[in-house]
Amino acid sequence: MAERTPRRILIIDDAGLVRRYYREALERCGYAVDEALNGLEALEKLLAEPADLLIVDVNMPRMDGLTFLRTLRRREGAIAAIPAVVVSTEAGPQDFDAARSAGANFYMVKPVPQDVLIEYVALLCGPAA
């Protein structure tokens, strides 16, 4: 029986502590994790190796999360359809609407408990392997 490759999650957040928090939870469940500091770096990484799911912060330098999602959703092919969870400190209805309009599948408000994050990840892309 062939072994399956773990599902790959790309965390896009400029805060190292936040990336580490998500990474630890995801890797503990068997997901493969990569990181990007902003939307531009995320696009470069996705073009080199697509992911199964994106976890996207909103407020980042160089290219914010919503601009990243709008740019990604305009691309051709499978890369444009990668599911995305936006995670932000912003919690108003306009923030939810802006994320949805940009192409987010879910919107979560920081801080997100690790078990809740894992639940959403599994829902959107399945178990780790």
N, C-alpha and C positions, 0 to 999 in steps of 0.2 A: 504494500500500500504506500503510495507516494505521500510524502509529508507536504502539507500546505504551507505556503509562505504566509507569515503573519501580516495582518492588515496594517497598512502604513498610515499613520496620522501625522499631519503637519501642524505644528503649533506656531501661530504667528502672533507674537507679542513682544514688545520692546522691553518688558520687565523680566529680568533673569529669574527672579524668585518665583514669579508666576509660571514661567515655562518649566522650571524645575518641579514645582508642585504638580502640574499636569503630567509631566513626563513620568514622575515616580508612580503615580496612580495608574497610568496607561501601561507602562512597562511591567508593572506588577501583575497586570491582567494578561500579559502576553502580546500586546500591540508593539509594533515597531514605530519608533517616534523620531521625527526630525523637527528641527526648529528653524524659524526665520525671525529676524528682528523687525521686519516691516513688510509692507506689501510688495515692494520691488524685489526684495530678496526672495520672498515667497514665490513670485512669478518665475524667477530664474530657476528655483529649485523644482517647481512643478514642470517646467519645460524639460528639465533634465530627467526627472523621475516623478511621474504622477503619484498622487496620494489617493487613499480611499476615503479620507475625511479631513476637513480643515477645522481647526479651532482658531477663531479670528478675534483679536482685540480690535476695538474701534480707534482709539487715540494712539497713533504711532507717528514717528517722524518719517520723512521722505514720501511715504504713501500710506495713508490711513486705511483702516480695514474696510470701510464702505467703498472707497475708491477702488481698492483691490478687488472686492467682490464684483463691482460693476464691470471692471476691466476683464476679469476672469469670465464672467457670464457672456461677454460679447465675443469671446474666442470661438473658434471652430473645433468640433470634435468632442471627445469624451471629457477632456479637461474642463470644459465649460459646465459640466453637469456634476462635478464633485460636490457632495453634500458639505454644507458649511454650518457650523454653530458659531454664532457671534456671542462673545462674552465681554461685557463691559460694566463699568461702574454707573453708566447712565441708565436711568430706570423709568423715564417718562414714556407715555404712549407714543410721542413723536419719535422717540429713539427706536422703539419696536417697529414702527411703520417704516422708518428710514432703512433699517436693516432688512426688513422684508422686501422693500422696493429694490434694494441693492442686490438681492438674491440669496439672503440667508434662509436656511431651512428652519433654524431655531434661534431664539435669543434668550440668553441667560444673564442674570445680573450677578456680578462679583460681590462677595466671594462665593464660589460654587463648591459645595461639598464634593469630595472626590467620588463618593458613591453615586451621587446624582450625575456627575460628569460621565462616569462609566456607563450608567444607564442610557444616557442620550447617545453616547458613542455606539454602544451595542445596537441600539434601535436604528441608527442611521446606516451603519456599515456592517453590522453583524458581529459575531464573536471574533476574538483576536486571530484565531487560526482555524 
